[in-house]
């Protein structure tokens, strides 16, 4: 999608400026291409996909502030 290309370009520019950037899923807990069945195939029904997602462990979100604040321009 266009939004992924846009976000990638922005991320590259920020990294060039020495700014640490980390991406997160904005609309989904898991991207569809990250979830597969036991045989390694994509799911064909939402119910099976949802069941798999409900048993997956999510990465904990850090509530700590960033290690470095960027001054306002």
C-alpha positions in Angstrom: 0.0 0.0 0.0 1.0 3.6 -0.6 1.0 4.3 3.2 3.7 1.7 3.8 5.9 3.3 1.1 5.3 6.7 2.6 6.1 5.6 6.1 9.2 3.8 5.0 10.5 6.9 3.2 9.8 9.1 6.3 11.5 6.5 8.5 14.6 6.5 6.3 14.8 10.3 6.4 14.5 10.4 10.2 17.2 7.8 10.6 19.5 9.8 8.3 19.0 12.7 10.8 20.1 10.5 13.7 16.6 10.0 15.1 15.7 6.6 16.4 12.5 5.3 14.8 10.4 2.3 15.7 7.3 1.2 13.8 4.2 -0.3 15.2 1.0 -1.8 13.7 -1.5 1.0 13.6 -4.6 -0.8 12.6 -4.1 -4.5 13.5 -2.6 -6.4 16.3 -0.9 -8.7 13.8 -0.4 -8.2 10.1 -2.1 -11.0 8.0 1.3 -12.0 6.5 2.6 -12.7 10.0 0.0 -15.3 10.9 0.0 -18.8 9.4 -1.7 -22.1 10.3 0.2 -25.2 11.5 1.2 -26.1 8.0 2.5 -22.7 7.1 -0.4 -21.6 5.0 -2.5 -18.4 5.2 -5.8 -18.7 6.8 -8.9 -19.0 4.6 -11.5 -18.1 7.3 -11.6 -15.2 9.8 -12.6 -17.5 12.6 -9.4 -19.6 12.3 -7.3 -16.4 12.0 -8.9 -14.9 15.1 -8.4 -18.1 17.1 -4.7 -18.2 16.2 -4.3 -14.5 17.1 -6.1 -15.0 20.5 -3.4 -17.5 21.5 -0.4 -15.5 20.4 1.6 -13.5 22.9 1.9 -9.7 22.3 5.1 -7.7 22.9 4.7 -5.6 26.0 4.5 -1.9 25.4 7.0 0.2 27.3 5.6 3.0 29.4 9.0 4.5 29.9 9.8 7.9 28.3 12.2 8.0 25.3 15.8 8.0 26.3 16.4 11.2 24.4 14.0 14.0 23.6 14.3 15.9 20.4 14.2 19.7 20.7 11.3 21.5 19.0 12.4 23.1 15.7 
